Amino acid sequence: MVRALAFCLVLALVGLFALINWSAFTALTTLSLGFTTVQAPLGLIMLGFVAFLCVLFTVWVISLQAGSLAAARRQTRELQAQRDLADKAEASRFTELRTELLARLDRLQSESRIAAEQNANAVAAQLGELEDRLEREQRVATPALR
């Protein structure tokens, strides 16, 4: 931004200089082209060269900006594609982790159910043994009382 303002300021100063000295710019001068001489206004020729260089510089800057803008867009698309790939991989990992956790939870529930059934069977067996003992002792104690 500062460079563009400096460039515009210099261009305005050259234009102001040309306007102030317009009579000198348009004065005819003998110019040597190497093989011949020509009567032409040297100031206007030099001003034309400055204008040509300004146009050339502007075209160069625009092409440079367009190239960097295209590269930035391409890089943005590539980064977005990489981001999408990473998101898909992360979602896949979460799905895989969820599946594994659900399988492990099912296995633990099954093992817990089996353990509870075994404990219930063991308690029932012990209760059965205690009932048998009680009945035997009651049979043994009952005939003695009669």
Stockholm file with secondary structure:
# STOCKHOLM 1.0

chainA/1-146         MVRALAFCLVLALVGLFALINWSAFTALTTLSLGFTTVQAPLGLIMLGFVAFLCVLFTVWVISLQAGSLAAARRQTRELQAQRDLADKAEASRFTELRTELLARLDRLQSESRIAAEQNANAVAAQLGELEDRLEREQRVATPALR
#=GR chainA/1-146 SS CHHHHHHHHHHHHHHHHHHHTHHHHSSEEEEECSSCEEEEEHHHHHHHHHHHHHHHHHHHHHHHHHHHHHHHHHHHHHHHHHHHHHHHHHHHHHHHHHHHHHHHHHHHHHHHHHHHHHHHHHHHHHHHHHHHHHHHHHHHHHHHHC
#=GC SS_cons         CHHHHHHHHHHHHHHHHHHHTHHHHSSEEEEECSSCEEEEEHHHHHHHHHHHHHHHHHHHHHHHHHHHHHHHHHHHHHHHHHHHHHHHHHHHHHHHHHHHHHHHHHHHHHHHHHHHHHHHHHHHHHHHHHHHHHHHHHHHHHHHHC
//
